[in-house]
């Protein structure tokens, strides 16, 4: 490690506690719901930051590339990550100064495209998002470096940069093509979320009516080919039956890149207890997320009430969108939204430990992919506050190093070992969905009955 980097780490370890305590005090003063919350212990914050510097801290999911697409049309010059991006409209959770204060060592940047993106357009859009990640790394070479392996992450972290990995969010990104999957892997993708908000032609989503009983035969072949490549199988967003079938099918550990626990909050995107109990044998990891309705039952209930009220207003005033908007805003003003807390996020971390074990936990924030964040976890600067809360609860430094990044590094290494073995045993799969699942070729008319 360079002397320059060592000096930065030594100075940052002391400064981060002061910065985080000051931020917590400001939030407490401005928010009645935070007024009674104790400020984080500076000693625990400094200890947490030291753990994250050594671990390294690897976040499973951040949507900065989508922010660039949605708000800057992928023009990188329009957003300066060296500046204070909290001042943008809408504000970002991520910039370089706050990444440094948060002690981040590695990031899976999500290359999400909407499930409505048709066919081959989804592949193109995914490649464009991957291009954004590569260009961001080129634009800030002193901060980021592309990582393609566990060894890369450790090397990049030791050099004082943030290891940048790519995660595809949704199996629609490959357009039912194993060849596309392989080329996206070569472009840098190191996990793929099997579905997003809708079913694919071969896997069931958590937020859609089931069609496939989890995975089709082609879906199983996708998992096999991901194993052969060394691409992590991500089960966030998928239905419980898909989770179980993918775990049974996969020869390598799976991940949940940004999910929490269904026993604590009955939200479709969370992981049920019976699935958590499968992870020790699989060696997989749940990367607990900061998405408020996933972590707080109160937030989830308020969201449902707000949606129901808006639906009621649309029924009453189907031709008056402005009135619906005005009255919905009035309802929200009269019924302020509750907020999730660091304590609730920590509860999910502890629930994974209770059901699966300390070797099966990670962190997957979903920063810049959610409209609000838990109090005290508003940006990438606040990771140490969560670890300080776990320290306060009696967690050891060694166990928190596993949660921060040690477990994810092990998963990557195991996936790499499996891939090396499978590549010796079999060639790339040339299977087609219409052959395995007996579906018509795209563009062909189904046979008449």
Steps between C-alpha positions, in 0.01 A plus 500: 500500500635843407595740778255750353212253531607396849500865610152554352363195683652608831354850471161376376461253786498786748303744288219263405372467857480878542325543162244228566420621851455855368267370230296301751467804724377712210241240405382475861454874520297515178288186547266444796516124443875513552497733802504216755752286311846497657783633286737228379788433736813660344719216627274240337491698176879519488521127576243426228690708245820313582321168438370623164843616393649158565213279378437653230135614500327371183150630421286266288284757322520867402297657216729791405513379134120520481508854645733599215266343244179643645621849587798563269429277198833332575694825446762463770606865478160609634566356848824554691554226757779707654238760593221490756232301319257539790429844349371353172132468413420231589784470752741209471613281787844447345804713428871453547539702820220307669630166371830579672328599824298178490806279463375317190749257349300329227174567317276295274361768269155394380445510123121503516264544207119499537320169448284672239805540274421265211711209384834583349461863611554378858836349401605826335387707798688269737817539295454878509475485880812284520670762284404766757680305774814460290499869405450610861806296595695662216383846611606450863801262477639614835175392671360198311637193325311218329516172694427163340602269783541474876874551462436818303283638781770442760774646279298810409400559862860475614589763240249740656243488221142370491464167323220538244300194401196472274169335587222450243158557656257270323516192279315691225841658433615190308187464279491120549850466354785311667733655243395846621559386858855396414579825318362708787727305735797585278391866518536482878166382645566292812146433616158485341175540689284219359191723469397854577141614561350271236544134407744415226415225252688259725475621862236631742527840667400578858268775377312323220254210477699174478521334159789257510505333840821691568734410215438335165750255349657790314513693826698216653734511199552874559608422856732222379661735246541775761679244719726403209588865440551591865210749497315521832134394503309788665162411653379844605169575323412133438210296636563264795459195276757648260736552794467135605541359149797723422674400825435132423628545143806715563839337549634826647382723786215738417454857617210731576654830391246724678234328713392482863302249712135409442446382857561856619324682216253304286603658172514288180860604428630371833646155568283244684639308796489163323728643230735655757541154651625368162791743482753331732511189278517714186751746658296790359460854632204733565619858451263688730352806332413853617171524305256642755187289429716185506637587844203662674149355520371847587644648181358213295153548653510875434601441137205264457260754655636777279460287188147403602405864554637598159308213337182615677549855374555380143172307521317808630657743250601297191510809275677738739863401544592834657236459770619146571856627536394792721284292733757219520762754607257637758448148637874447530537835677233397748654154545879546516699199390684307771870431453712190531795513740852366529374280785249334268766434236718350772207280605498346151875439516453322832209294366716368216765407756241319714360296210795457262811592697756778504673360190192570287452877539604800291387856427307610188382857551310582176623860526382721213231244425252596775317829563566510876746334735494394867574778745873506557571308176425778252814458290813299436670702775297323769611136471707528821188599695337162427813314606524715813145393587598134461808558715273654762299178494808296577618384157870423474738676263573167328133425434439850368796464264318198356178700458683794344669305224663180619195288425454643152869448420463135603193462277689645204796269559274196523321602180837541328609152617176344375537678166857374454381143558193524277695656213720189497198269511274648231493756218277805484133407473330547163153428642205703368189588697268372226671161516504456878166664579320424171423865439467637145797681350463877525297626207362159410128435521386224738359193332127503450297267721 
